[in-house]
Amino acid sequence: MPSTTVAVSRFFSEFQLKDAPDVVRHEAKRILLDTLGCLAGGRACEIAPTSDKLALLLGQRLATGGSTLIGQGGTTLLSAVYGNARIANALDFDETFPVGVHFGVAAVAAALAMAEERGASGADVLRAVIVGYELGARIATYIGPMTEVVDGEVKGFSKVWGVAAPVVLAAMGAAAAIARLDEGQFAQAIGLAVSNSPLPAGALWSNAVDLPNCKYCDAGWCAVAGVFAVLSIEAGSTGFTDALDGPYGLARMCGVQNFVEESLTADLGKTWLIPNATYKPWPTCRFTHYPLTSLARILRRETIAPNEIEEVVIETGPMAASARFTKPLPRTFASRSFSYPHMVAMLIRGVPAGPAWLDAQFVTAPDTLSIAEKVRVVAHERGNDFAHTMEANQIRTMPGGVLVRTARGEFRDEDDFALGDPWSEHSRLSDADLTEKFLGMCGSGAADIVGRVFDIEHEPSAHSLMQRLNECLEENTRADTA
């Protein structure tokens, strides 16, 4: 029997696009479209200039060719990987795998930048996104959610956890697919990616109220680490070939005491994890989407004016109940994605989901604060029992609800699923939903890109697709300044 690392490397290095079921190929296109939309939306946020400065430390602008750093044009490979991955994650609007981590941005940024630099086709990009995302999903499942479970009940976050490793491995897998690494090279690239992954710093994030704008890890840096692992192997570096094996493998490095190594290899090629991706209708922490789903439903059913609201009671679980989730006035950019009072105000005010939700002018606006000050957060009666519904080490439900008190009555709703979950028909976002989200970030002038993404197997060049997205954003900028 081959070792775990060898088995993983063999499968992904030999994987061909024709081997993927239609549902897998289609979901990869959905992830690609959603990530490009998040990237376009992220260009309008306050940390975009910082990200650009850091990206260009890794290279420089190019007059022609190279890889595209959206918003800046042609750059060198690592510049594009860093900037696109970080900005696509900046709004916390990107997909989430059901252990509470995002890594689609890394797979997409690495696949596109490598494909541009090497003249690869759209079919190559699709294969790379599948390899990157599926590898990241296997790693995330093996590490598991960042929950502390005692006697079957979720108490909160683990004492040691982190989300960097799946992000790094997703980028590494996508880059390795474009580079066509063989089985031996792939295994060594895994070793370098693991040994170069950032430390699991999630506990700092769990306990922070005023979050730094790199959040729990810098998605751009993680993506660079993954791509650099592949480039290092091509340059002659070597890495451990057993980084996923045994009791001292990656999961233990991430602080996991009990893990199932076989989850990395179980039914490879038969069971695919990419269809388990969840999508976000709002630029907020995925754990907050459960009560927000209920609030959105109430607002669709009832006509409620902001000035008639007396109180909004958010019912949530222990993963979204700490001080930063309850703070009415989030002080930092990243904290705006984690403040229930702020996000409730955005939803009630009808602010379009996107960069405006994280715009400083909306945080302190009187219309926002007048609602935010009426929000109270309490424990949902079933909020800590979702450990019982986990499947294959992945979160399936996270009960939440909301009660809206007004002068003319009370309105309540709850759900075990959040909008964007694929587990039920009423929560799954359709292609049309994701298209609407994408166009909301990019503008109606980008409608042609939607068709190109859903038909990406026939795109002769990844470069032309990225140039077109960059043109759309430049057109929007010119229109805004006209």
N, C-alpha and C positions, 0 to 999 in steps of 0.2 A: 504494500500500500504506500502511495506517495505521501509525503508530509503535507500538512495543511497548506503551507506557503506554496509548495510545488503544485499541488492540485489547483489552487486558486490561479496561479500563474499560467498553468497549462490551459485552463479553460478560457481565461480572458485573452491570452495571447493568440489562441487559435480561433476565437470567436469571429464569425463572419456575419454580415448584416442579414444574409438570407436565413441564418439560423434563428433569428428573432421572430417570435410570433407577431402578427399584425398589431395586437394590442400593445406590445412592448414598443414597437417602432412608433406607434401613434402617441403613446405617452411621452416618449422622448421628445417628440415634436412639440407637445404641449409644454413641457418643461423648458424647451428652447425658447418658445414664444413668450412664455411668462417671464423668463429671466431677462430677455431682451427688453421687455416692457419695464421691468424693475430697474434695469440699467438706464433706460431713457429717463424714467422718473427720478432716479437718484441724481441725475445731472443737475436737477433744479434744487438740490438740498444744500445746506450751508457747509457741509464738509467736502463737497466736490473740489473746491480749490486746494484744500489740504491734500486730498488724495492725488490730484494731478501733480503737485509738487513732489510727492513721494514717488509716484510712478516714474517721473522723469529723472529721478536720481538713479533709476535702474537702466536708463538708456537715454535716447534723445529723439526728437522729432525727425521724421524723414520726409523729403520732398516727394518721393515716389516709393511705392512698394512697402514692404514691411508688414506689420500687423496694425490693426486699427484700434486706437484708444478712443472710444466714443466720446465726442466733445472736443477732441484735440487733433484728430486725424492720424496720419501714419506715424508709427513709432516702432521701436525695436520690440522684440518678442516679450521680454519680461516686463517692460513698461506696460504693454497692453494687458498682459495677464493680471498684473497687480491692480491697475486702475479699474479695469472692467469688473473684476471680481469684487473689489471693495465697494464700488459704487452700486453694483447690483444688489448688494446686501445692506446698503446704508439705511434704507427706509424700513427695514424689517418687514418687507412686503413680499419677499421671495418664498418659494415653496418650503415646506417643512416635512421632513421624514418623521414618521410617528414614534420617535423616541425623543423628539424635541430639538432636533438639530437641522441646520440648513447646509447643504453642500452642492446643490444644483448650480449655484453661481460659479463654483470652482470647476466643475465638469465642463460647463458651457464656456467659460472664459478660456480655459486651457485648450479645449477642442478648437475653438474659433481662431485663437491667436496662433496656435501651432499650424493649423490648416492654412491660414493666410501666409505665414512665413514660408511654408513648404509647398505652396501651390496645390493644396489638396482640394478635393471636390466636396460638394454638399453631402454626398453619400458617405464620404470619409468622416465628415463632421457628425453625421447621425450615428455612425458606428461608434465613434469616440464618446459621444454623449451617453450612449447606452452602456459602454464599458465603464466609463467614469462613474456614472450614477449608480449602476448596479454594484460596483465594487464598494463605493461609499456606503450604500445601503447595507451590504453584507457586514462591513466593518461596524456600522452604527448598531445593527442588530446584535452583533457579537458583544459589543461594549454595553449595550442596553440603555434604557432611559436613566436620567439623573435623579431617580427617586429613592428616598429612604422608606422602605416598607417594613413595618413592625406588626407582627400578628395579622398579616393580611391587609393592613390599612396603611395608606400613604401618609407619611408624617411631614414630608417636605423634601427638600433637596438633599442629596447625598453629601457626606462630609468632604469627599474628594470626587470631583468630576470635571470633565472638560469636553468640548465639542471640536477641538482642532483636528484630531486625528482623522475623522471621516472626511473633513474638508480637504486635507492634504492628500489623502489616498484617492479621493474622487478626481482631483486635478492630475495626480500621477497616472491614474488609469486612463484618463482621456488623452493625456500627452503621449503615453506609451502606445495607445492605439494609433495615433497619427504617425508616430515614429516607427511603427511596426516592430516593436521589440519582440524577440523570440522568448520562449519560456524561461530560459536561464536569465536573460537580461531583465525580464519582467520581475522575476523573484528578487533579483538584486535591487531593482528600483523600489520594490516594496520595502526592502530593508533600509535603504537610504531615506525613503519617505517617512518611515516609522522613526528612525533615529534622529531625523531632523525636524520632527513635529514639535510645535510649541508645547510647553508643559500644560497639564490640565488645570487651568486657573479658574474654573467655574465657581468655586466657593467664594472667591473674591466678588464675583458678579452677584451670587446669591444674596450676599449680605450688604451689597451697596445700595444706596438710595439715589445718589447723584451719579449716574453711570458715565464713564468715559466714552468718547465717540467711536472707540474701537470695540466696544462691548466686551464680550467674553473672550474674543480673539479677533485678530485682524484677518478677515476673509481674504483680502488681497495677498497678505504675506503667506498665508497657508497655501493659497493657490500657487504662488511662486515656489514655495518649498516643494510642492508636488511636481511641478514642471522641471525644476532644477534637478530633482532626483533622476529624471529621465535623461536630461542633458548630460548629467554627470556620468551616467552609465555609458552613453555614447562617446564621451570624452576619455573613457578608460578607468573611471573610478569603479570601485566595487563596494558592495553592501552585504549585510547579513542576509542569508537565504533561509532563515528560520524565524523571522520576526513575528510570525503569526502562530508559532508552534508552542505547545506545552504550557506549563504553569507559569512561565516567565515571559510569555508573549505580550502582545500589545495591550490586551484587556487589563492584565495585571499592572502594566505600566500606567494605565489610566485610573488606577485605584479600585478596579473591580475585583471583589473577592471571589465571587461565584459566577462563572461564565460557562457557556457551552461552546467550546471550540468548533464542534461539528456544524454550528449554524453558518459558518463560513463556507462550507462545502456542500451542505445538504441540498440535494436535488438541483445541483447546478445544471442549467440548461433546460430544466423542467419547471421549476418554480422560480418566477421572476418577482423581484421586489419593487421594481420601478412603478408598477401600477398602484402601489400603496402611498405614493406621494400625495400630500395634501397641499391645497392652494389657499392663498389669503385674499379675501375680499377687502381687508383693511390693513393698513401699515402698522400693525401692532403685534405684540407677542402672541404666538399661536395659542398659548394657554388662556388668553383673554377672549378668544373668539367664541367660546361657548356661551357666556352671558351676552356678548355682543350680538350673537345670532338671535337670541331671544328678544333682545331690545329691538333689533331691526324688524323682527316679525311684528312686534307690537306697533311700531311706527308705520308699518305697511297697513295694518288692520285699522288703526285708529288715527284720527286727525288730532294731534296734540300740539298745541302751540307752546313754545318754550316758556312763555310767561305764566302758563297755568300749571306748570309742574311744581309740586311742593317737595317731592323727594323721589330719588331714584335709588333703590336698594339693589346692589349687585350681589348675587349669590355665587360664590366661587369656591374652588378647592384650595388645598394648602400650597399648590405650586404657584398660585397667583394671588397671594394674600399678604405678602410682606409689605413693609412700609412704602416702598417705591410704587407699588400698585395702588396704594390708597391716597397718595399725595395729590392734592388738588392742583398744585402749581409746580409741575416738574421743572427743575432748574437747568437741566442740560439737554442737549440735542437728543441723545439716545434715550433719556428717561421719558421722553414724550411718547414713546411706543409702549410704555409700561405703566402709565398712570390711568387707572380706570376713570377718575373724574374728568381728565382731559379728553380721553377718547369717547366717553359718553357725550360730552359736550359737542365734540365734532360730529358725531352721528346725529344728534338731535338738531343741531344747527344745519345739517344737510351739506356740510363742507365736502366737496368731492374727494373720495379716497385717493390719496397720493401724497406728493410732497407738501401740499398745503397743511396736512395734518401735523407735520413736524416743523412748520414754519413758526418762528419765534413770535411773529405779530399776532398769530391766532392764540397763543398760549395765554397772553396777558390781556387779550381783548375783553372788555366788560361783558359782552354777550357770552363769551366762553366761561368766564369766572362765575357769572350769575348762575349758570347751570352746574358747573363743577363743584361749587360749594354745597350743592344739594345732594351730592352723591355719597352714599354710605356703602361700605363693603362688609359683608357678613359671610359666614361659612354656610355653604349649601349642605343640607342634611345628608346628602350622599356624596359629598365632594371628595371624601378621602377613601372611597371604596373601589375606585376604578382599577386597582391592582387585580381584582377578580375578573375583569374583562380583557386583560392584556392577552395578546396572542403572539406567540413566537417572540416574546420579549419586546413587543411593540404595543404602544398605547392605542386602544380602540375607542374608548369613551372617556369623557371627563365631565361629569354632570355639572351644569351651571344654569343659572336662571336670573331673572330680573323682575322687580316689582316697581311699577311706576305709580306714584300717588299724585293725583290731581284734585282740584277743587270739585270736580264732577264725578270722581270715582277712582277706583284702583284697577290697574291692569297688570296681569302677571303672565309670564311664560317661562318655560324651562325646556332644556334639551340635553340629551346625553351626547349628541353629536354637534359639531360646529360646521357652519357653512364652509365648504371646501373639502370636507372629509369625503373620501370615496366609498365609505361603508354603507351608505344609504342613498336611495334615489333622491330624497328631499334635500340632502346636503351636498351632493356632488355638483361641482361646477362644470358646465358644458363647454364645448369648444366655443360656442357663441359668447358665453360668459367671459372666458379668458380672452377672446378677441376684443370684447368691449373694454376689459381692463387694459389690454395692450394699447388700444387706440386712445384711451384716456390718458395714458402716459406719453404717447408719441404724437398724437394728433391724427386727424382723419386723413392727412396726406400720406400716412404710412400704411394705408389699407393694402397696397400691393405687397407689402412685406409679409402680411399674414398668409396670403396664398403661396408665397415663395417658401415660407417656413414649413407649411403643411405638405409641400411638394419638394422638400429639400433634397431628396435622393436624385433629383434631376437638375440640381444647381451645378453648373460646371465649375464654379469658383466660390469659395467662402468669402474671398476678398470683395467681390462685387456686392454680396449681401450686406456686409459690414459697412461698405462705403455708402450704400443706399440708406441705411439707418442713420449714419452720420450726417448725410445730406438732409434728411428729414428734420433732425434736431437743429441743424444750421438754419433751415428754412423757418422753423418755429422761432428761433432766436431773432432772426431778422424781422419777422412779423411782430414780435413782442416789442421791439425797439423802434419800429416804424411810427 
